[in-house]
């Protein structure tokens, strides 16, 4: 299926990932070069104002630090990366340092000349956001008339220069059933795609984008689609799990997409062998876990990566020790994100309503008779008095009602 999130695992890659997790090497880094953008997507979690982006020299120093620290996979994103006039200088430095380079863009500014230069600088993959194959739907989300036509025109140009292209489609209220058209488009072009059910708060914690999030009940037609395997349990959530294999078409459009047995019992790769760097030099475990561990204008990357208390605390967390989720009977259907647990539930170690409700629906559709998440089971239990007298009064009241 063309929607596969990650490439087939190889023994070499598994050993590389395992080693990086064991030694806490920053194997994969997501580096936003700017938050400025030429689209205004309704669900975007970024502040598009420029509050003092890293200079060219500062960006190049960051790349040198990452290379010394052992980073291999480097994703440049934004905002819109083509709004950085020094993009090619940064890409040239990344090539000299032998990174595996991926880009994320809306592709509005792609031309044959720019695509050719991306090829010259060794860019391997370009991920492009497509919200629908219908201009009215896509353009309403980006707030840029004609944006779908321009984005689609860029794809064959990129393919012509032998760049891998991948479509990313975040699903929200405005485009929920458009996924079929996006899949058909990807299959017609012969390129992979990813569907993302995650709409997050803004990085400052404000909840504006959540107004566009599709409710769990409205996701039922998507979850029921047999082609998407949305209700397949995650093997790594089982006690003896070996591989964290997400359903073929689903995943996070912001993640590295690297899956491995090395992540077994870890909430995710964030802070273990991956991190996120903002345009202002802030280092976060992940773009969806906005707790800054340090700033590269004041500290060296290695000092932050190896010694920041925030990252050390994160590395100590194990899924099997989470106070609520470790007891959950439907945990294998859950895609809990520690960052969203913090932003939406207020607790990095906790459960949060969205993940639990979605897991229950997936489990129900998969045939689990009465799926109840540990969070909801605990709430139900807490609502029943537990002292002997209170319990007796509760039972008496219940019997008198029959």
N, C-alpha and C positions, 0 to 999 in steps of 0.2 A: 504494500500500500504506500502511495507516495507521501502520506502524511506522517511517516515515521519521525519521531522527535529526535532520536539520536542514532548515530551510525552503529552498526553491529560492533559489539565489543570484540577486541582482539586481546590475546594474551599480553602483548607488549603494552597496550594501552592500560589494561587492568593493572599490570605491575607498576606502570608510571603513576597512575592515580593512587594506588595503594601506598606507594612510597611517599607521594606528596602529602597524603593525609597523615601518615605515620610521623613524618618529619615536619608537618605544618608548613610545607612549601607553597607559595602563592602561585599555583600552576595556572590558574585562569583569572584574568582581571578584566573587569568591565570599566571602561574609562569614558565618561561623558566629557566631550571637549567643549560643549556649550549647552546651555538651556534655551538659547534663542532658537526660534523656529519660524518657518514661513507657513505653517498651518496652526490652527487653533482648535485642536481636537477637544470635543466636549468633555471627554473623560480623562484628560491628561492630568498627571499628578505633579507637574513641574511648574515653577514660577519662571516665565520666559524672559524676565528682565535680566540684564547683565549686571551682576553685583561685583564684578572684578574678576574676570576669568583668568586662569593661569596664562602667562605670556608664552610665546613660542619657546623661549629659552627654558622657562620653568617646565613646560611639557616635555621637552627633550631630556631634561634632567630626570624627570619622573620615569621616562622610558629606560634610561640608563640604570636607575635604581632597580626597576623591575627586572631587567635582564640579569643584573648581579644577584638578585634574590631567587632566580630560577623560574620566573614566569615564562610560559610557552604560549598559551592561548590568550590573545589580546583582542578585545572587542571595543571598537570606537563607536560611540553613539552620541545622542543628544536628547533634546533639541534636534536640530538639523545640522549634521556635521559639515555639509557643504557651505554653511554660512561662515565657517572659519577660513579666512583667506590663506592661512598657513597650513591648511590640511595636508597638502602634498609634501611640504617640508617635514611634517610630523610622520607621514606615511613612509617617506624616504628613510628617516631615522629608524622607524620600526623595522623596515626591511633590512637595514644594515645590522640590526641587533638580532635578526633571525627569529622574530616572533611569527607565529601563525596568526594572520590578521583577518578579522571579520569586521564588517561594518553594518550599522543599522541606519536606515535612511528612509525618507518618504519618496525619494528619487525624483522629486520635482525638478531638480537642478541638474540631472544627469544629461550629458550630451555625449556624442561619440568621442570627442576629444577627452572629456573627463573619464569616460569608461576606459579608454585606451591607457590613460595614466594609472588608473587603478590596477590594471593588469601589469603594467611595468613595475609597480611597487609591490607586486606579489600578494595582493589582496585575494584571499581564497573564497570568501563567501560574503554576499550582500543580502541582508534580511530587509524586506520591504513590507510596510504595513498596508494591508488592503482590507477595507471594512465591508465591501460588497462588490459584486460585479455590476451593480446598478449605480450609475452616476448620481441619481437623486439621493440614494442612501449614503453612499461614501462621502459625497461632497457636503451633505448636511452635517456629517460628523466632523469633517476637517474644517468646515466653514470656509472653504476655498472653492469657488465655482471652477469647474473644469479640472479639478485636482486628480480625479480618477483617470481621465483620459491622458493626462501628462504622466502619471505614474505608470500606467500600463504601457505607454510608448517607450518608457525607459527600459523595460524588461528585456525585449529582444536586443536592444543595444548592448546591455551588460552581457547577455548570453553570447553575443557575437564575439566579444573579447574574452570568451572562455572563463567568465566569472560564474561561480555557482550562485544561484538566486534562490531564496526561500521566501515564501509569503507567510506573514504573521497576521492573524485575524483575531483581535480581542472581541469577544461577544458581549453585547450590552443590550439594553432595551431597544435602542434604535436600529440594530442590525441583527437581532437574534437569529432569525431564520435565513439570513443571507449566507450562512456558512455553506449551504449546498452550492450556491453559485461560485463561491471562492474555491471550493474543492474542485468543481468542474473546470474553473479557470486554470488552477494549478495543474490538473491532469492534462488539459489541452496543451499547456506549455511544457509539460514534462518536468516539472520542478516540484520540490517538496513544499509542504505547508504545515502550519501549526495553528490550532484553534486554542484560544486562551479564555477561560471563564473568569479570570481574575480582573476585577476592577478595584483599584486600591485608593485609600485616602491620599491626599497630597503629602509630599514629603515633610511638610511642616505640621502634619497631623490633622489638618482641616478636612472635613468630610464631604466637600462639594462633589467630587467625582462619583461618590457612592449613589447619588441621585440617579445615575445612569445605569447602575448595576441591575441586571435582570434578577428577578426573584427566583428562588429555588423552584417554586411551582411552575413558573413560566419556562424553566429550562427542561421540563419533562419531555417535550418533543425531541430535543437534542439528545438527552440522556437515553431515550428509547431507541434512537437510531442505531440499528445493529451494525452498520458499517463503521461506526465510531468506537465501539467497544468501551463506551464511557463508564460502564458499570463493572468492568473487570477489576477484581481486587489487586492491590499492589503486593507482589510477592515479598518485598522486603519488610512488609509490616507483620509477616508471620514470624514466629519465634525462630524458625530454622531457615528464614529467607536468605536467598543468595544474590538476587539481582533486583535492583530498583528499576523495574521496567514500567514506565508509564504507558497508558493506552496509546495506540499508534498515533491518533490524531490530536491528542491533547497534551498540554504542558504549559509551561510559563514562557511567554515571549521575552522575558528578561533574563532567564536562566542560561547557564552555559550549555545545557543539554547533555552534559557528560554524566553518564550513569555507570555505577560500578558497585560490586560487592563491598568495596572499601567503605561505602557510606552506610552500611548496615548498622542500625541503632543510632545513627546520627540524625538530627532533625533535617539537615541538608548540608550542602558543601560550604555554606557561608562561614567564613572565618577559619575553616579548616584548610582548604586549599584554593579558596576563591575569595575575592573581595570586589568592592566597588569604589571608584574614585570620582568625585564630583568635579565640575569645571573650576572649582575654587580650591581644590587640593584637599578637601576633606576625604578621609578614608573611612568607609563604612564596611561592615561585613557583607552587605548586599544592598542594592537599591531599594528593596522592599523591607529593609531593616535599618531605618535611618537613625542609628545611634552612632554618632561620629566617634571613632577611636583616636583620632588625631588629625593634624593638618600638615601637609607636606611643605608648606611655606615656613613652618616652624620646626619641623622634625624630619629626620630621615625615615624613609619607608621602612627599613628594617627595624628601627626602634619602635615604630608604631606596630608593625606586624607581629613582632615577637614579644613585645613587652606591654602593650596597652592592656590595662585591666579589663576593658570591655570585651576584648577578643579572648583573653584567657578565661573569663567567666563563660563565654559562649562555648568554648571548646570543651568545657567540663560537662556540658549538658548531654544526656543520653535519653533517647525516646523511652527506653524501658524504665526510666526513673521519673518520668513526668508524672506529677501527682494525680492528674485526672486521666489523661490520655493513655497512660500505660495500662489502665484497667478497662479500656474500652473494648467491647466485644466486636465492634464493627470497624476497628482501627484500620483494617486492610482496605477499606473503601474510602479512607480519608486522605485528603491532600493538605494536611495541616501545614501552614507556613509560620515559622516562629516570628517573623517580622509582623505579619498580620495579627498574630496572637497578641503581640505587644500593642500594635496600633489600634486594633478593634476591641480586644479584650482587656488590655491594660496589663498583661502579664506575659512575659516571654516564655514562661513555663506552662502557661495555662491553655485551656481550650477556649474556643470562641464560636459564637452562634452560627456564623455562616458555614464554617467548615463542618460543624456537627450536623446541621440541617441537610447539607449537601451529601454527606456520608450516609445519613439515614435514607435519603431518597435513592441513592445509588444501590445501597444494600437491599432495599425493598424491591427495586426493579430487577435485581439479580436473583431474587427468590428467597431472601431471608424473611422469615415469617413475621416477626415483630422486631424490627431493628430499632434499638434505642441507644443513643450515644451515652458514654459515661457521664458527660456533662448534664444531659437531660435526666438520666437516671438518678444522679445525685440531687438534682433540684427536686425531682418528684419525691425522693426519700426525705429530703429536708422539709418538705411541706407537710409531712405526717408526724404528729407528735410522737416522741419516743420514750417519755417517762411512763412508768406503769400506770399511774392514775390517768394520765392523759390518754394513753393508749386504750385503756378500758372505756373511758368516756367516748372515745372515737368509735370503738366497736359497738358500744351500746347505741349510740346515735345512728350508726349505720343499720343495725338490726331493726331498730324501731321504724325505719323508713320502709320496711318490707311488709 
